[in-house]
């Protein structure tokens, strides 16, 4: 089977949307960190430290999501060049690596989603405790 130049090009719209989503996640977390710092209150120091730890881990995951996503796009572009030059074997190898990088980025995305949902559960639990007067 020969790769055509259109095959790796098919990934560009998906990768562009993924990187946009990753950037939006990053900006949302950055805004949340700024809000936490501005709303700092000594009475909620433990909760704040837990949130900061979670946010730090999420930022780390998002950075790697972006790295693998950009790596996937870069390998797709190189694959297109190799197809253009007629180097099918190398094009197939690099395209396979591009797909692996994309899959890695998506797996890291799942990890970040679960971490994010866990952090929201903790916040909701604390809020419920405050509303019910348990704290």
C-alpha positions as CSV (number, residue, x, y, z in Angstrom):
1,X,0.0,0.0,0.0
2,X,1.3,3.4,-1.0
3,X,0.7,6.5,1.1
4,X,-0.6,9.5,-0.7
5,X,0.1,13.0,0.3
6,X,-3.6,13.3,1.3
7,X,-3.4,10.6,4.0
8,X,-1.3,12.6,6.6
9,X,-3.1,15.8,5.5
10,X,-6.4,14.3,6.8
11,X,-5.1,14.6,10.4
12,X,-4.5,18.4,10.2
13,X,-8.1,19.5,11.0
14,X,-8.3,17.1,13.9
15,X,-4.9,18.0,15.3
16,X,-5.7,21.7,14.9
17,X,-8.9,21.3,16.9
18,X,-7.1,19.3,19.6
19,X,-4.4,21.9,20.0
20,X,-7.0,24.6,20.3
21,X,-8.8,22.6,23.0
22,X,-5.6,22.0,24.8
23,X,-4.7,25.7,24.7
24,X,-8.2,26.6,26.0
25,X,-7.8,24.1,28.9
26,X,-4.4,25.7,29.7
27,X,-5.8,29.2,29.7
28,X,-8.8,28.2,31.9
29,X,-6.4,26.7,34.5
30,X,-4.2,29.7,34.4
31,X,-7.2,32.0,35.1
32,X,-8.2,29.7,37.9
33,X,-4.8,29.9,39.5
34,X,-4.8,33.7,39.2
35,X,-8.2,33.8,40.9
36,X,-7.0,31.4,43.7
37,X,-4.1,33.7,44.4
38,X,-6.2,36.8,44.5
39,X,-8.8,35.1,46.8
40,X,-6.2,33.7,49.2
41,X,-7.7,33.4,52.6
42,X,-5.8,31.9,55.6
43,X,-8.8,29.9,56.7
44,X,-8.9,27.8,53.6
45,X,-5.1,27.1,53.3
46,X,-5.4,23.3,53.3
47,X,-8.0,23.3,50.5
48,X,-6.0,25.9,48.5
49,X,-2.9,23.7,48.7
50,X,-4.8,20.7,47.5
51,X,-6.2,22.8,44.6
52,X,-2.8,24.1,43.7
53,X,-1.3,20.6,43.7
54,X,-4.1,19.4,41.4
55,X,-3.7,22.4,39.1
56,X,0.1,21.9,38.9
57,X,-0.4,18.3,37.9
58,X,-3.0,19.3,35.3
59,X,-0.8,21.9,33.8
60,X,2.0,19.3,33.5
61,X,-0.4,16.9,31.7
62,X,-1.6,19.7,29.4
63,X,1.9,20.6,28.5
64,X,2.6,17.0,27.5
65,X,-0.7,16.8,25.6
66,X,0.5,19.8,23.6
67,X,4.0,18.4,23.1
68,X,2.7,15.1,21.7
69,X,0.1,16.9,19.6
70,X,2.6,19.3,18.0
71,X,5.0,16.3,17.5
72,X,2.2,14.5,15.6
73,X,1.6,17.5,13.4
74,X,5.3,17.9,12.7
75,X,5.7,14.2,11.7
76,X,2.6,14.5,9.4
77,X,4.3,17.4,7.6
78,X,7.6,15.5,7.3
79,X,5.6,12.5,6.1
80,X,4.0,14.6,3.4
81,X,7.5,15.8,2.3
82,X,8.7,12.2,2.2
83,X,5.7,11.1,0.1
84,X,6.4,14.1,-2.2
85,X,10.0,12.9,-2.6
86,X,8.9,9.3,-3.2
87,X,10.4,7.8,-0.1
88,X,7.4,5.6,0.8
89,X,9.0,3.4,3.4
90,X,10.2,6.3,5.5
91,X,6.9,8.1,5.0
92,X,5.0,5.1,6.3
93,X,7.3,4.8,9.4
94,X,7.0,8.5,10.2
95,X,3.3,8.4,9.7
96,X,3.0,5.5,12.1
97,X,5.0,7.4,14.7
98,X,2.7,10.4,14.1
99,X,-0.3,8.3,14.9
100,X,1.4,7.0,18.0
101,X,2.1,10.5,19.2
102,X,-1.6,11.4,18.5
103,X,-2.7,8.4,20.5
104,X,-0.4,9.3,23.4
105,X,-1.8,12.8,23.4
106,X,-5.3,11.5,23.6
107,X,-4.5,9.1,26.5
108,X,-2.9,12.0,28.4
109,X,-6.1,14.0,27.7
110,X,-8.2,11.2,29.3
111,X,-5.9,11.3,32.4
112,X,-6.4,15.1,32.6
113,X,-10.1,14.8,32.3
114,X,-10.3,12.3,35.2
115,X,-8.1,14.5,37.3
116,X,-10.2,17.5,36.6
117,X,-13.4,15.7,37.5
118,X,-11.9,14.5,40.7
119,X,-10.9,18.0,41.7
120,X,-14.4,19.3,41.0
121,X,-15.9,16.5,43.1
122,X,-13.7,17.6,46.1
123,X,-14.8,21.3,45.6
124,X,-18.5,20.3,45.4
125,X,-18.1,18.2,48.5
126,X,-16.6,21.1,50.5
127,X,-19.3,23.5,49.2
128,X,-22.0,21.0,50.3
129,X,-20.4,20.8,53.7
130,X,-20.4,24.6,54.0
131,X,-24.0,24.9,52.9
132,X,-25.1,22.2,55.3
133,X,-23.0,23.8,58.1
134,X,-20.8,20.7,58.7
135,X,-17.5,22.6,58.7
